[in-house]
Amino acid sequence: MLEFIRQRAGSWLVKIILGAIIVVFIFWGVGSFRARQANLLAKVNGEPITLLQFQRLYQERLDQLERMFRGQLNQQLLKQINLPQQVFEDLVRRVLLQQAAQKMGIKVTADEIRLAIAQIHVFQEKGRFSPERYRLILRQMRLTPQAFENEVRVQLLEAKLRHLLTAPVVATTNEAREFFNFENEALKVGYIKLAISSFTGQIKPTEKELQAYFKAHQQAYKTNLKIQLTYYLLPFSQVGKGVKVSEAEVKQYYEAHKDQTFLLPEARKLRHILVVVKPGEKEEEARQRAEKILAQIKSPKDFAAVAKKYSEDPHSKKDGGELGFVTKKELFPSLQEPVFKAKEGEIIGPLRSPMGYHIILVEKIRPKGYVPLEKVRDQIVAHLKEQKIKALAWDKANKIYDKIVLSGGLSKWAAKEHVKLGQTPLFSVESPPNLPILTPKVLSAAQKLEEGELGPPLEVSSGIVIFKLARKDEPHIPPFSQVKEQVKADYILAKAKELAAQKARAILKALLDGHTDIIEKEGLKLQQTPYFKRKNALQDSGLPAPVALKATTLGRKGQWLEEPVATAKAFYLLELIDYKKPDPKAFAQEKKAYISRLTQQKREQAFASWYAYLRETAEIKVYQKLPNP
């Protein structure tokens, strides 16, 4: 029965069956206590994390990744980053930080969230926050304002915690000087390179050794799941031909969404003169300076000229202090009431804000109203057209799906309707081909099917795809005969690495004992890098990255690194040939930058250590295996 429903999820018949099931659930109360228990994913110090929270955040993160990789996101990458575990840890972190903030009395207010969002450049037009642009961009990102504002709240809360806990952590001048000297010391490093490939000729494996190696490493040769899909794509472009949006529909949408989307709050066109409280200056002195400037303004006509001369706001000074139209919520709390009680043409101040003292001219008042329909007509038409096309496409896709089921399968339907089907190559789900229909949702659904089974209709970027799993090769360990050549190559490489490592350790032991003549005896060469600063080792040393990083740990002239450094192709033995100390005078020029940088590093380490302790000592109970949507 479940299989029947799964195959026909879009069918009218299944909708009737599901409707009956829903009625039974309503009357019998299934889904109350049991549903709450099933929805519980974990508890963090007694506070629940639900499956719904996990699914919502997982989808947000998945959408972000899909936008970042522009449709190139695949299952292999998703597996590597282990997105479910990342999302779970993010939820745990949020709960722990919220609990810690409550204990410390730290809160994030709605005004702080609004101010933070208003300052995000992407939501601004001509330097001012645009509510229309804000809602439009969130729609494009498939985020609700509530979800986005909650993300901002989480970030602000963490920022406040960081500041409270780490503000006392400051790097000293001596620490900064030591850090500067270490980073800028120039090293010349000698190195001996033993290529692994030079040992492969010594390895002559027998059939018995290869079979034993294969038996010991069977899992390394296990194949990945491979699948092949046959599919029909119903393009939106095909369905959308002739789709139009009437003027009546545009007006109806506009009226229905006026208060939610197109409302413009009261705004006031302002000019201001800012007087900043300078370091060491008393509050009263700054206020008196502002009062003297205010006295020079005889009428609103004088304001722009006085602002150009005296304002200490570098952004608006050249424009005569012009700020444009500003809503109440965009102002600092201390400015909101005075500004929005003032009359048109009135000059008020000095008023104190975190920036300093403001003298403000209310140039014009724009009453509360709505964005004119003409300004948003194109936006509404595009939105309604997209909705219509998708609705038509889904309606058509569901009808096609029903016909496919009644025809006995996708191929039989295609033959009957003379429709050409698409087919993917047989591919590993770990590295799928770059085909637009192979989205993470399609791949996830396909892996759950049996060979020959029809999947559910799914939306992709260009339309709706209906597919069946044409072939499924389960992961398996192939017979030795099929992978013998690969086993042989792997065996020879592994043994060559062992020989190279033994030789490298033997040579290093002799060098540490003072027998430098071993270099010549073994027919090797001590090569040298140019001088390079520790901070530029990766770029300037000419050594592979892991070798260069190890080289920076050398500190004594003539010192050999006590372990060979391995790369995929060679082993390296390292000696510090020479070093040059940095110019002491150079530190004075970079002192502030190094103190700032080291302070930031110390604060990051301090906060990370604090959170690690918080996470380690928390009582976290996980009630279900993490879902992989």
C-alpha positions as CSV (number, residue, x, y, z in Angstrom):
1,M,0.0,0.0,0.0
2,L,2.8,2.5,0.9
3,E,4.6,1.6,-2.3
4,F,1.4,2.3,-4.3
5,I,1.0,5.7,-2.6
6,R,4.6,6.7,-3.0
7,Q,4.6,6.0,-6.8
8,R,1.3,7.9,-7.3
9,A,1.8,10.8,-4.9
10,G,0.5,13.3,-7.5
11,S,-2.5,11.3,-8.6
12,W,-6.2,12.3,-8.0
13,L,-6.8,8.7,-6.7
14,V,-4.1,9.0,-4.0
15,K,-5.4,12.5,-3.0
16,I,-8.8,10.9,-2.2
17,I,-7.1,8.1,-0.1
18,L,-5.0,10.6,1.7
19,G,-8.0,12.8,2.4
20,A,-9.7,9.8,4.1
21,I,-6.6,9.1,6.2
22,I,-6.4,12.7,7.3
23,V,-10.1,12.6,8.5
24,V,-9.3,9.5,10.6
25,F,-6.2,11.2,12.1
26,I,-8.3,14.2,13.1
27,F,-11.0,12.3,14.8
28,W,-8.8,9.8,16.6
29,G,-6.2,12.4,17.7
30,V,-3.2,10.7,16.2
31,G,-0.5,13.4,15.9
32,S,-1.0,15.0,19.3
33,F,1.3,13.5,22.0
34,R,2.8,11.0,19.6
35,A,3.6,13.6,17.0
36,R,5.2,15.8,19.6
37,Q,7.4,13.0,20.6
38,A,8.2,12.1,17.0
39,N,9.1,15.7,16.3
40,L,11.6,15.8,19.1
41,L,15.2,15.6,17.8
42,A,17.3,16.4,20.8
43,K,17.4,18.3,24.1
44,V,20.1,20.8,25.1
45,N,20.2,21.3,28.9
46,G,16.5,20.4,28.8
47,E,15.5,22.7,26.0
48,P,14.1,20.9,22.9
49,I,15.4,21.0,19.3
50,T,12.6,19.8,17.0
51,L,12.8,18.0,13.6
52,L,10.9,21.0,12.2
53,Q,13.6,23.4,13.3
54,F,16.2,21.1,11.8
55,Q,14.4,20.8,8.5
56,R,13.8,24.5,8.2
57,L,17.5,25.4,8.9
58,Y,18.7,22.5,6.7
59,Q,16.6,23.8,3.8
60,E,17.9,27.4,4.3
61,R,21.5,26.1,4.3
62,L,20.9,23.9,1.2
63,D,19.3,26.9,-0.6
64,Q,22.4,29.0,0.3
65,L,24.7,26.3,-1.0
66,E,22.7,26.0,-4.3
67,R,22.9,29.7,-4.8
68,M,26.6,29.8,-4.0
69,F,27.5,26.9,-6.4
70,R,25.0,28.1,-9.1
71,G,23.4,24.8,-9.8
72,Q,26.7,22.9,-9.6
73,L,26.1,21.4,-6.1
74,N,26.3,17.6,-6.1
75,Q,25.9,14.8,-3.7
76,Q,29.7,14.3,-3.3
77,L,30.2,17.8,-2.0
78,L,27.1,17.5,0.3
79,K,28.6,14.3,1.7
80,Q,32.0,15.9,2.3
81,I,30.6,18.9,4.2
82,N,28.2,16.7,6.2
83,L,25.5,19.3,6.1
84,P,23.1,17.5,8.5
85,Q,25.8,17.4,11.3
86,Q,26.6,21.1,10.6
87,V,23.0,22.1,10.9
88,F,22.6,20.1,14.1
89,E,25.7,21.7,15.7
90,D,24.4,25.2,14.6
91,L,21.1,24.5,16.4
92,V,22.9,23.3,19.5
93,R,25.2,26.4,19.4
94,R,22.1,28.7,19.2
95,V,20.5,27.1,22.2
96,L,23.7,27.2,24.3
97,L,24.4,30.9,23.4
98,Q,20.8,31.8,24.1
99,Q,21.0,30.1,27.5
100,A,24.3,31.8,28.3
101,A,22.9,35.2,27.3
102,Q,19.9,34.8,29.5
103,K,22.1,34.0,32.5
104,M,24.2,37.1,31.8
105,G,21.1,39.3,31.2
106,I,22.0,39.9,27.5
107,K,19.2,40.7,25.1
108,V,18.8,41.8,21.5
109,T,16.0,44.3,21.0
110,A,13.7,44.7,18.0
111,D,15.2,48.1,17.4
112,E,18.7,46.7,17.3
113,I,17.6,44.1,14.7
114,R,16.0,46.8,12.6
115,L,19.0,49.1,12.7
116,A,21.4,46.3,11.8
117,I,19.2,45.3,8.8
118,A,18.9,48.9,7.7
119,Q,22.7,49.2,7.5
120,I,23.1,46.2,5.2
121,H,24.2,47.7,1.9
122,V,22.3,45.2,-0.4
123,F,18.9,46.4,1.1
124,Q,19.7,50.1,0.4
125,E,18.8,52.4,-2.5
126,K,20.8,55.6,-2.8
127,G,22.3,55.0,0.6
128,R,19.0,54.5,2.4
129,F,17.2,51.3,3.5
130,S,14.4,50.3,1.1
131,P,11.6,48.1,2.5
132,E,10.5,47.1,-1.0
133,R,14.1,46.1,-2.0
134,Y,14.4,44.2,1.3
135,R,11.2,42.1,0.7
136,L,12.1,41.5,-2.9
137,I,15.6,40.2,-2.1
138,L,14.3,38.0,0.6
139,R,11.8,36.5,-1.8
140,Q,14.6,35.8,-4.3
141,M,16.5,34.1,-1.5
142,R,13.4,32.1,-0.5
143,L,13.5,33.6,3.0
144,T,10.7,35.1,5.1
145,P,11.4,38.3,6.9
146,Q,10.8,36.5,10.2
147,A,13.5,33.8,9.3
148,F,16.0,36.4,8.2
149,E,15.4,38.6,11.2
150,N,15.9,35.6,13.5
151,E,19.3,35.0,11.8
152,V,20.2,38.6,12.4
153,R,19.1,38.2,16.1
154,V,21.4,35.2,16.5
155,Q,24.3,37.0,15.0
156,L,23.8,40.1,17.2
157,L,23.4,37.9,20.3
158,E,26.7,36.2,19.6
159,A,28.4,39.5,18.9
160,K,27.3,40.9,22.3
161,L,28.5,37.7,24.0
162,R,31.8,37.9,22.3
163,H,32.2,41.6,23.3
164,L,31.3,41.0,26.9
165,L,33.6,37.9,27.3
166,T,36.6,39.0,25.2
167,A,36.8,42.8,25.5
168,P,39.3,42.5,28.4
169,V,41.6,40.3,26.2
170,V,44.3,42.6,24.7
171,A,47.7,41.8,23.2
172,T,50.7,43.6,24.8
173,T,53.4,45.5,22.9
174,N,55.9,42.8,23.8
175,E,53.6,40.0,22.5
176,A,53.1,41.9,19.3
177,R,56.8,42.5,18.9
178,E,57.6,38.8,19.4
179,F,54.9,37.9,16.9
180,F,56.3,40.5,14.4
181,N,59.9,39.2,14.8
182,F,58.7,35.6,14.3
183,E,56.7,36.3,11.2
184,N,59.2,38.5,9.6
185,E,62.4,36.6,10.3
186,A,63.9,35.5,6.9
187,L,64.9,31.8,6.7
188,K,67.2,30.0,4.3
189,V,66.4,26.2,4.5
190,G,68.3,23.3,3.1
191,Y,66.4,20.2,2.0
192,I,67.0,16.7,0.8
193,K,64.2,15.2,-1.4
194,L,63.6,11.5,-1.7
195,A,61.2,10.8,-4.5
196,I,58.9,7.8,-3.8
197,S,58.9,7.0,-7.5
198,S,62.7,6.2,-7.2
199,F,61.8,3.2,-5.0
200,T,59.0,1.6,-7.2
201,G,61.4,-0.3,-9.3
202,Q,62.5,-2.3,-6.3
203,I,59.0,-3.7,-5.8
204,K,58.2,-7.0,-7.6
205,P,54.9,-8.3,-6.1
206,T,53.8,-11.9,-6.4
207,E,50.3,-13.0,-7.2
208,K,49.9,-14.2,-3.6
209,E,51.0,-10.8,-2.2
210,L,48.6,-8.9,-4.4
211,Q,45.7,-11.1,-3.4
212,A,46.6,-10.7,0.3
213,Y,46.8,-6.9,-0.2
214,F,43.4,-6.9,-1.9
215,K,41.9,-9.0,0.9
216,A,43.2,-6.6,3.6
217,H,42.0,-3.5,1.7
218,Q,38.7,-4.7,0.1
219,Q,36.7,-1.7,1.3
220,A,39.0,0.6,-0.7
221,Y,37.8,-1.0,-3.9
222,K,34.1,-1.0,-3.1
223,T,32.2,0.7,-5.9
224,N,29.8,3.6,-5.3
225,L,26.1,3.4,-5.9
226,K,25.5,4.0,-9.6
227,I,22.2,4.9,-11.1
228,Q,20.7,5.8,-14.5
229,L,17.5,7.8,-15.0
230,T,15.0,8.0,-17.8
231,Y,13.1,11.2,-17.7
232,Y,10.6,13.5,-19.3
233,L,11.0,17.3,-18.7
234,L,8.0,19.6,-19.0
235,P,9.6,23.0,-19.6
236,F,8.1,26.1,-18.0
237,S,8.9,27.9,-21.3
238,Q,6.5,25.5,-23.2
239,V,3.7,25.9,-20.7
240,G,4.2,29.7,-20.4
241,K,3.5,30.5,-24.0
242,G,0.6,32.8,-24.2
243,V,0.3,33.2,-20.4
244,K,-0.8,36.8,-19.6
245,V,-1.6,38.8,-16.5
246,S,-4.6,41.1,-16.7
247,E,-4.8,44.6,-15.3
248,A,-7.5,43.4,-12.9
249,E,-5.2,40.6,-11.6
250,V,-2.4,43.1,-11.0
251,K,-4.8,45.5,-9.1
252,Q,-6.2,42.6,-7.1
253,Y,-2.8,41.4,-6.0
254,Y,-1.7,45.0,-5.2
255,E,-4.8,45.6,-3.1
256,A,-4.5,42.2,-1.3
257,H,-0.8,42.8,-0.4
258,K,-0.9,46.6,0.2
259,D,-0.5,46.5,3.9
260,Q,1.9,43.6,3.9
261,T,4.2,44.5,1.0
262,F,3.6,47.9,-0.4
263,L,3.0,50.1,2.8
264,L,5.2,53.1,3.2
265,P,5.5,54.3,6.7
266,E,5.6,58.0,7.5
267,A,9.0,59.4,6.5
268,R,10.7,62.7,6.9
269,K,13.3,64.4,4.7
270,L,16.1,65.5,7.0
271,R,19.3,67.4,7.0
272,H,21.6,67.2,10.0
273,I,24.8,68.7,11.4
274,L,26.8,66.2,13.4
275,V,29.2,67.3,16.2
276,V,31.3,64.3,17.4
277,V,32.5,64.1,21.0
278,K,36.3,64.0,20.5
279,P,38.7,61.9,22.6
280,G,39.4,63.6,25.8
281,E,36.6,66.2,25.2
282,K,33.9,66.6,27.9
283,E,30.2,66.0,27.0
284,E,29.4,69.6,27.9
285,E,32.1,71.0,25.7
286,A,30.8,69.1,22.7
287,R,27.3,70.2,23.4
288,Q,28.4,73.9,23.7
289,R,30.1,73.6,20.3
290,A,26.8,72.3,18.9
291,E,24.9,75.2,20.5
292,K,27.3,77.7,18.9
293,I,26.7,76.1,15.5
294,L,23.0,76.2,16.0
295,A,23.1,79.9,16.8
296,Q,24.5,80.6,13.3
297,I,21.5,79.1,11.6
298,K,19.1,82.0,11.2
299,S,16.6,80.2,9.0
300,P,16.1,76.8,7.2
301,K,17.7,78.4,4.1
302,D,21.0,78.7,6.0
303,F,21.1,75.1,7.1
304,A,22.9,73.5,4.1
305,A,25.7,76.1,4.1
306,V,26.3,75.8,7.8
307,A,26.3,72.0,7.5
308,K,28.9,72.1,4.7
309,K,31.1,74.2,6.9
310,Y,30.8,72.6,10.4
311,S,29.2,69.1,10.1
312,E,31.6,66.3,11.2
313,D,29.6,63.6,9.2
314,P,31.9,62.9,6.2
315,H,29.1,61.1,4.3
316,S,26.5,64.0,4.3
317,K,28.7,67.1,4.8
318,K,29.3,67.7,1.1
319,D,25.6,67.5,0.4
320,G,24.7,70.1,3.1
321,G,23.9,67.4,5.7
322,E,21.1,65.9,3.5
323,L,19.9,62.4,4.7
324,G,17.0,62.0,2.4
325,F,13.7,60.5,3.6
326,V,14.0,58.6,6.8
327,T,11.5,56.4,8.7
328,K,11.1,56.5,12.4
329,K,12.7,53.0,12.9
330,E,15.8,54.0,10.9
331,L,16.7,56.6,13.5
332,F,18.5,56.1,16.8
333,P,16.0,55.6,19.6
334,S,17.0,59.0,21.2
335,L,16.2,60.8,18.0
336,Q,12.9,59.1,17.1
337,E,10.4,61.1,19.2
338,P,11.9,64.6,18.8
339,V,12.2,64.2,15.0
340,F,8.7,62.8,14.4
341,K,7.1,65.4,16.7
342,A,8.7,68.3,14.9
343,K,6.9,70.3,12.3
344,E,7.9,70.7,8.6
345,G,10.6,73.4,8.4
346,E,11.5,73.1,12.1
347,I,15.1,73.0,13.3
348,I,15.7,70.9,16.5
349,G,18.6,70.0,18.6
350,P,21.3,69.5,19.8
351,L,20.1,65.9,20.3
352,R,22.5,63.2,21.6
353,S,23.0,59.8,19.9
354,P,25.8,57.3,20.0
355,M,27.4,59.2,17.1
356,G,27.5,62.6,18.9
357,Y,25.3,65.7,18.9
358,H,22.8,66.3,16.1
359,I,21.2,69.5,14.8
360,I,18.4,68.5,12.6
361,L,16.2,70.2,10.0
362,V,12.9,68.6,9.1
363,E,12.7,69.7,5.4
364,K,9.6,67.8,4.3
365,I,7.1,65.3,5.8
366,R,5.8,62.4,3.7
367,P,2.7,61.0,5.3
368,K,2.1,57.3,5.7
369,G,1.0,55.8,2.4
370,Y,1.6,53.1,-0.2
371,V,4.1,52.5,-3.0
372,P,2.3,53.7,-6.2
373,L,1.1,50.8,-8.3
374,E,3.0,52.1,-11.3
375,K,6.3,51.7,-9.5
376,V,5.7,48.0,-8.7
377,R,3.6,47.0,-11.7
378,D,6.4,45.1,-13.5
379,Q,7.4,43.3,-10.3
380,I,3.8,42.2,-9.7
381,V,3.3,41.1,-13.3
382,A,6.5,39.0,-13.3
383,H,5.5,37.4,-9.9
384,L,2.0,36.6,-11.1
385,K,3.2,35.3,-14.4
386,E,5.6,33.0,-12.7
387,Q,2.9,31.7,-10.3
388,K,0.5,31.1,-13.3
389,I,3.1,29.2,-15.3
390,K,4.1,27.0,-12.4
391,A,0.5,26.3,-11.5
392,L,-0.3,25.3,-15.1
393,A,2.9,23.3,-15.3
394,W,2.1,21.4,-12.1
395,D,-1.5,20.8,-13.2
396,K,-0.3,19.4,-16.6
397,A,2.5,17.4,-14.9
398,N,0.1,15.7,-12.5
399,K,-2.3,14.8,-15.4
400,I,0.7,13.4,-17.4
401,Y,1.8,11.5,-14.3
402,D,-1.7,9.9,-14.0
403,K,-1.5,8.9,-17.7
404,I,1.9,7.4,-17.2
405,V,0.6,5.3,-14.3
406,L,-2.4,4.2,-16.2
407,S,-0.3,3.4,-19.3
408,G,1.9,1.0,-17.3
409,G,5.0,3.1,-17.1
410,L,7.0,6.1,-18.5
411,S,8.4,4.3,-21.6
412,K,4.9,2.9,-22.6
413,W,3.4,6.4,-22.2
414,A,6.1,8.0,-24.2
415,A,5.7,5.5,-27.0
416,K,1.9,6.0,-27.0
417,E,2.2,9.8,-27.0
418,H,5.2,9.8,-29.4
419,V,7.2,11.7,-26.8
420,K,11.0,11.6,-26.7
421,L,12.5,10.8,-23.3
422,G,15.8,11.9,-22.0
423,Q,18.3,9.5,-20.4
424,T,21.3,10.1,-18.2
425,P,24.4,8.0,-18.5
426,L,25.0,5.5,-15.7
427,F,26.7,7.6,-13.1
428,S,28.0,7.5,-9.5
429,V,25.8,9.5,-7.1
430,E,29.0,10.7,-5.6
431,S,30.0,12.6,-8.8
432,P,26.9,13.0,-11.0
433,P,27.2,14.6,-14.5
434,N,26.5,18.3,-14.9
435,L,22.9,18.0,-16.0
436,P,20.3,20.7,-15.0
437,I,17.7,18.0,-14.0
438,L,20.1,16.3,-11.5
439,T,19.4,18.6,-8.5
440,P,20.0,17.3,-4.9
441,K,16.3,16.7,-4.5
442,V,16.1,14.6,-7.6
443,L,19.2,12.6,-6.7
444,S,17.9,12.1,-3.2
445,A,14.5,10.8,-4.4
446,A,16.2,8.6,-7.1
447,Q,18.4,6.8,-4.6
448,K,15.3,5.7,-2.6
449,L,13.7,4.0,-5.7
450,E,13.9,0.5,-6.8
451,E,15.1,-0.3,-10.3
452,G,12.3,0.4,-12.8
453,E,10.3,2.4,-10.2
454,L,8.7,5.8,-11.1
455,G,9.7,8.8,-8.9
456,P,7.6,11.7,-7.9
457,P,7.3,14.8,-10.2
458,L,9.9,17.4,-9.0
459,E,10.5,21.0,-9.9
460,V,13.9,21.9,-11.3
461,S,15.1,25.2,-12.6
462,S,13.7,24.9,-16.1
463,G,10.5,22.9,-15.5
464,I,9.0,19.8,-13.9
465,V,10.8,16.5,-14.3
466,I,9.1,13.1,-14.2
467,F,11.6,10.2,-14.0
468,K,12.1,6.5,-13.4
469,L,15.1,4.7,-12.1
470,A,16.2,2.9,-15.2
471,R,19.1,1.1,-13.6
472,K,20.6,0.8,-10.2
473,D,24.0,-0.8,-9.4
474,E,24.3,-1.2,-5.7
475,P,27.7,-0.7,-4.1
476,H,29.8,-3.9,-4.1
477,I,33.3,-5.2,-3.9
478,P,34.4,-6.4,-7.3
479,P,36.3,-9.6,-7.8
480,F,40.1,-9.4,-7.6
481,S,40.4,-10.2,-11.4
482,Q,38.5,-6.9,-12.3
483,V,40.7,-4.6,-10.2
484,K,44.0,-6.5,-10.3
485,E,45.9,-3.8,-12.2
486,Q,44.7,-1.1,-9.7
487,V,45.6,-3.4,-6.8
488,K,49.1,-3.9,-8.2
489,A,49.7,-0.1,-8.6
490,D,48.4,0.6,-5.1
491,Y,50.6,-2.2,-3.6
492,I,53.7,-1.0,-5.4
493,L,53.1,2.6,-4.3
494,A,52.4,1.6,-0.7
495,K,55.6,-0.5,-0.5
496,A,57.6,2.2,-2.2
497,K,56.4,4.7,0.4
498,E,57.5,2.3,3.2
499,L,61.0,2.0,1.6
500,A,61.3,5.7,1.1
501,A,60.2,6.4,4.7
502,Q,62.8,3.9,6.1
503,K,65.5,5.4,3.9
504,A,64.6,8.9,5.0
505,R,64.6,8.0,8.7
506,A,68.0,6.3,8.3
507,I,69.6,9.2,6.5
508,L,68.1,11.7,9.1
509,K,69.5,9.6,12.0
510,A,73.0,9.8,10.4
511,L,72.7,13.5,9.9
512,L,71.5,14.1,13.5
513,D,74.6,12.1,14.6
514,G,76.8,14.4,12.6
515,H,77.5,12.2,9.6
516,T,76.9,14.7,6.9
517,D,79.0,12.6,4.4
518,I,75.9,10.3,4.1
519,I,74.4,12.8,1.6
520,E,77.2,12.2,-0.9
521,K,77.3,8.5,-0.2
522,E,73.6,8.1,-1.0
523,G,74.0,10.2,-4.2
524,L,71.7,12.8,-2.9
525,K,71.9,16.6,-3.0
526,L,71.3,19.2,-0.3
527,Q,69.3,21.9,-2.1
528,Q,68.6,25.4,-0.7
529,T,65.7,27.7,-0.7
530,P,66.0,31.4,-1.2
531,Y,65.6,33.6,1.9
532,F,61.9,33.8,2.8
533,K,59.9,35.3,5.6
534,R,57.9,32.9,7.8
535,K,54.7,34.7,7.0
536,N,55.3,34.3,3.2
537,A,56.6,30.7,3.4
538,L,53.9,29.2,1.2
539,Q,54.5,31.7,-1.6
540,D,58.3,32.3,-1.5
541,S,60.0,29.1,-0.2
542,G,59.4,27.1,-3.4
543,L,58.5,24.1,-1.2
544,P,55.2,22.1,-1.2
545,A,52.8,23.5,1.3
546,P,53.1,20.9,4.1
547,V,56.9,21.1,3.8
548,A,57.0,24.9,3.9
549,L,54.8,25.0,7.0
550,K,57.1,22.6,8.8
551,A,60.2,24.6,7.7
552,T,58.8,27.7,9.6
553,T,59.1,25.8,12.9
554,L,63.0,25.7,12.6
555,G,64.7,28.2,14.8
556,R,68.3,27.3,15.3
557,K,71.0,27.5,12.6
558,G,72.2,24.1,11.6
559,Q,69.1,22.5,13.2
560,W,67.6,19.5,11.3
561,L,63.8,18.9,11.6
562,E,63.6,15.7,13.7
563,E,61.1,13.9,11.5
564,P,60.9,13.6,7.7
565,V,58.1,15.5,6.1
566,A,55.9,13.4,3.8
567,T,54.0,14.5,0.7
568,A,52.1,12.4,-1.8
569,K,55.3,12.2,-4.0
570,A,58.3,12.5,-1.8
571,F,59.9,12.7,1.7
572,Y,61.8,15.8,2.7
573,L,64.6,16.3,5.2
574,L,64.9,19.9,6.4
575,E,67.8,21.9,7.9
576,L,67.9,25.6,8.8
577,I,71.0,27.0,6.9
578,D,70.7,30.6,8.0
579,Y,68.2,33.3,9.2
580,K,68.0,37.1,9.3
581,K,66.3,39.0,11.9
582,P,63.9,41.8,10.8
583,D,64.8,45.5,11.1
584,P,63.7,46.6,14.7
585,K,62.6,49.9,13.3
586,A,60.1,48.2,11.0
587,F,58.1,47.1,14.0
588,A,57.3,50.8,15.0
589,Q,55.5,51.3,11.7
590,E,53.4,48.1,12.0
591,K,53.0,48.1,15.8
592,K,49.3,49.1,15.9
593,A,48.4,46.6,13.1
594,Y,50.1,43.8,14.9
595,I,48.6,44.6,18.3
596,S,45.1,44.8,16.6
597,R,45.7,41.5,14.7
598,L,47.1,39.6,17.7
599,T,44.3,41.0,20.0
600,Q,41.7,39.7,17.5
601,Q,43.4,36.3,17.4
602,K,43.6,36.0,21.2
603,R,39.9,37.0,21.4
604,E,38.9,34.4,18.8
605,Q,40.8,31.8,20.7
606,A,39.3,32.9,24.1
607,F,35.8,32.7,22.7
608,A,36.4,29.4,21.0
609,S,37.7,27.9,24.2
610,W,34.8,29.3,26.2
611,Y,32.3,27.8,23.8
612,A,34.1,24.5,23.6
613,Y,33.8,24.3,27.4
614,L,30.1,25.2,27.2
615,R,29.5,22.5,24.6
616,E,31.5,19.9,26.5
617,T,29.7,20.4,29.8
618,A,26.2,20.7,28.3
619,E,23.7,17.9,28.7
620,I,22.8,17.0,25.2
621,K,20.4,14.1,24.6
622,V,19.8,13.0,21.0
623,Y,16.5,11.1,20.5
624,Q,16.7,10.3,16.8
625,K,19.3,9.7,14.1
626,L,20.0,12.9,12.2
627,P,17.8,13.0,9.1
628,N,19.4,13.5,5.7
629,P,16.6,15.2,3.8
